[in-house]
Amino acid sequence: MSSRIPLLTVAVSFFLLAGVLVWIATQERGRPSPEPRATAQASDAPGTSDERPAGSAPDEPASTTSAGPTADDGSQPFTPPPRDALPDDEFGAMVRKGEQVFTNTQEHAGQFVGNDLQCANCHLDAGRLADSAPLWAAWGEYPAFRGKNKHVNDFAERIQGCFRYSMNGTPPPRGHDVLLALQAYSYWLASGAPVGESLPGRGYPELDEPEQSPSYARGQDVFESHCALCHGDDGQGQRAADGEIAFPPLWGLRSYNWGAGMHRVNTAAAFIKANMPLGATTLSDQQAWDVARFINSHERPQDPRFTGSVEETAERFHGQYSTYGQTVDGRRLGANAPPAGTAPASPSP
């Protein structure tokens, strides 16, 4: 009899436990289902790409790995499609026109240009070369807010700014073939590139602050020994035998104006360090800073935003890396600048 008691106890306990489990399951089925938890993939969730302001970065990366190569790990920049990959149709014709405008701006968009520069002077290899502000890296970054004009710019407006400042000219209006062709060319170069990312090779590589303050005198030495052969002793560039501009002027009436990004010493130094002398980038960081200071310590066309006062214009639009408004060799830079967009016609060859 005593051997039966434990067995009976176990059986009773089992049936009691089963009853409790059945009762709990019944109660759970009677409750309303909880709301599903919002996920980062939800299309209407705050902070997704649909609601993020144009040109801004997400608050946090979606993962700890980059979606593309980074400059720090030695990965190669994006490679644009080869020229022979252009389609032989209406779109391909517009892209080809964009390349022509870009490489020979004087001939194909001369009505909008007020100096002797081509787009390809600052964006080497027809806008293809990494670390030379390539078009394929710029296309996917717009629309974006620009501090220069304090509002969100689309890519067309960004190109118009190049004509106004770097080309010291008049921007082509929206819908004009010149503007459409440049956009088509940029779009095609960026075929397959990620959108909304800062790609390796974009812009010019930023330089660390120099050990010594940039020097006009040292910069003059660098210019004479490394730059004058191509750009001329007077910095006014050189033309080929057929009259075409072979090397652009670096200051003076036929160069970029005081509103162009290249007039900033840090921007010019970064471009020079990464790309000059052409085909033999041998300058040290200090030399790049010095020669950029020398080049941008010469007069050039006025800033299109000129208020009528050099002092006010310098305060409103020019920062620490600008020489605008400074006195060099007894000359106040900007005080005798010709009005923007009014440079005389290029001399005949």
C-alpha positions, -999 to 999 in steps of 0.1 A, spaced: 0 0 0 28 24 9 44 18 -26 12 29 -43 10 63 -25 39 80 -43 27 68 -76 -8 81 -70 7 115 -59 27 119 -90 -4 111 -112 -25 136 -94 2 163 -97 6 157 -134 -32 161 -141 -33 193 -120 -3 208 -139 -19 199 -172 -51 216 -162 -33 248 -152 -15 249 -186 -47 244 -205 -63 273 -185 -33 297 -192 -35 289 -229 -72 296 -230 -67 330 -214 -39 340 -238 -60 333 -268 -87 356 -254 -64 386 -251 -59 411 -280 -27 408 -299 0 434 -290 9 461 -317 39 451 -337 72 469 -328 83 496 -352 115 487 -371 141 508 -389 129 492 -422 93 506 -418 87 530 -447 68 555 -425 92 554 -395 107 587 -385 144 591 -395 142 570 -426 155 583 -459 120 594 -469 119 619 -440 156 628 -438 163 664 -450 180 664 -484 217 666 -482 219 656 -445 234 625 -431 215 599 -410 218 603 -373 236 569 -370 249 545 -396 227 515 -403 256 492 -396 292 493 -386 305 486 -421 306 511 -449 285 505 -480 315 513 -501 353 516 -500 369 541 -478 400 562 -484 416 550 -452 416 513 -460 434 517 -493 404 508 -514 403 522 -549 378 550 -557 348 544 -579 356 539 -615 333 557 -641 323 539 -672 347 540 -702 341 565 -730 333 537 -755 304 526 -733 283 556 -743 250 546 -759 245 556 -796 212 573 -791 198 607 -782 209 605 -746 244 595 -756 245 625 -779 236 648 -750 263 632 -728 289 637 -755 279 673 -758 283 676 -720 319 663 -723 326 687 -750 313 716 -729 333 704 -700 366 700 -718 363 730 -742 341 754 -724 354 784 -743 341 769 -776 309 752 -766 296 776 -738 316 807 -745 285 830 -741 284 820 -704 322 824 -697 340 855 -687 376 843 -684 401 819 -700 392 788 -680 377 755 -689 357 733 -665 384 706 -669 411 730 -655 399 723 -619 384 688 -626 411 669 -644 408 641 -669 375 655 -681 360 653 -646 370 616 -641 401 619 -619 398 610 -582 410 637 -558 404 663 -585 367 670 -577 354 644 -601 319 647 -614 310 611 -606 314 619 -569 295 652 -569 264 640 -587 251 618 -559 257 644 -532 229 667 -544 204 682 -534 224 695 -505 226 727 -484 254 750 -493 268 775 -469 278 797 -498 243 807 -506 225 795 -475 200 772 -491 195 738 -505 209 735 -540 201 710 -567 229 699 -591 218 723 -618 222 753 -594 256 739 -583 268 740 -619 254 775 -623 275 786 -594 306 773 -612 298 796 -641 292 826 -619 324 822 -598 350 800 -613 342 810 -648 335 846 -639 306 845 -662 268 843 -664 251 810 -654 232 793 -682 194 794 -675 175 763 -665 165 742 -695 194 755 -716 212 727 -736 246 736 -719 232 730 -685 213 699 -695 244 685 -712 266 690 -682 240 673 -660 237 644 -684 274 640 -685 277 640 -647 249 616 -644 264 592 -669 299 593 -652 282 584 -620 265 553 -635 265 526 -608 279 548 -580 262 549 -546 239 579 -541 239 601 -510 274 590 -499 306 609 -498 327 587 -521 365 582 -517 382 606 -542 355 633 -539 367 669 -540 403 675 -531 421 657 -502 420 680 -472 455 690 -460 465 693 -423 474 728 -412 510 736 -422 538 737 -397 546 772 -408 521 799 -418 518 800 -456 544 825 -469 541 847 -500 579 848 -503 584 810 -501 554 806 -524 570 828 -550 600 806 -550 579 775 -554 560 791 -583 591 802 -601 607 767 -598 576 745 -603 547 764 -619 560 792 -642 571 768 -669 535 761 -677 516 790 -663 541 817 -674 563 840 -653 534 864 -649 509 837 -640 488 845 -671 489 810 -686 500 800 -721 483 793 -754 492 766 -780 502 775 -815 466 773 -827 455 798 -801 438 773 -778 444 777 -741 470 752 -730 476 763 -694 451 786 -676 459 819 -660 461 817 -622 453 854 -614 444 886 -632 416 896 -654 412 862 -672 412 840 -641 386 829 -615 371 857 -594 372 865 -557 340 844 -551 354 811 -566 362 783 -542 398 781 -556 405 816 -542 406 801 -507 442 792 -498 432 759 -482 412 748 -513 440 758 -537 466 741 -516 446 708 -515 442 709 -553 478 717 -559 491 690 -535 470 663 -551 474 673 -588 503 697 -595 527 700 -611 507 682 -638 520 647 -641 546 650 -613 530 657 -580 562 663 -560 554 692 -538 554 689 -500 524 700 -480 542 731 -469 551 740 -505 515 735 -516 503 759 -488 529 785 -497 524 786 -534 486 787 -529 491 817 -507 513 833 -534 488 827 -562 459 840 -542 477 871 -532 472 887 -566 443 907 -579 415 890 -598 379 899 -608 356 911 -581 334 888 -560 299 888 -576 285 893 -541 304 926 -537 284 950 -516 302 981 -526 326 978 -497 357 955 -496 355 955 -458 318 945 -456 322 919 -484 352 903 -466 333 902 -433 302 887 -448 315 862 -473 352 855 -467 367 834 -439 401 827 -425 416 811 -456 407 840 -479 432 868 -487 404 891 -500 407 924 -483 442 918 -470 471 942 -479 500 926 -499 529 947 -511 510 978 -503 479 967 -523 445 960 -508 433 929 -525 398 934 -539 400 972 -538 410 975 -575 393 943 -588 374 948 -621 337 941 -617 328 904 -619 319 891 -653 333 921 -672 368 909 -682 379 920 -717 379 896 -745 408 872 -748 436 885 -770 439 871 -805 467 845 -809 
